[in-house]
Amino acid sequence: MAAPHPPKVEVFDPAARSNTDPKGIRREVEEFRQEPFGLYLARPTPGRAQFHYLESWLLPGLGLRLTDFWFSPGHERDQDFYLDVVRVHRDGPRWVATDLYVDIVLKDKLSLRVIDTDELLEAVEAGLVTAEEAEYALKTTYAAVEGLAAHGYDLAAWLATRDIALTWRRHP
């Protein structure tokens, strides 16, 4: 088992049209869109064999980052959306997301799977996140799972109950 890692922090800068990953690598973003409920971005993913493009929504009010990975042939995964549990804050025009380990893999309108709770628990044990942050991550996960399950795992239907309507390049 690998040693626990600190939470990953990612920066989204609409003014600079850039996305800086947790390793400090800055990537150009093709499109940013700000809505009252969150921030959308779409960009290619150079250097990634598994996928060649991604679209993401940061939804601070839900504590989630929703991503549609455009997988490359031979690397497809049985998922429609990947939901990261995050804390989002604003730093001037920039949006900063701290990943809190727990993720939800969604097959839209079919099922979901919660993953990486073990990473969260290891991070708590190692002192990398506080008990309060872990509680926030778990409550956020439970709320998303309950909301999705109550709406037949239909992401758009659940979000509509929260007055959130997402638009994607690949999904109607």
Helices and strands as residue ranges (DSSP letters): E 9-13, E 18-20, E 26-28, E 31-35, E 38-44, E 51-59, E 64-71, E 81-91, E 94-107, E 111-115, H 117-125, H 131-150, H 155-160
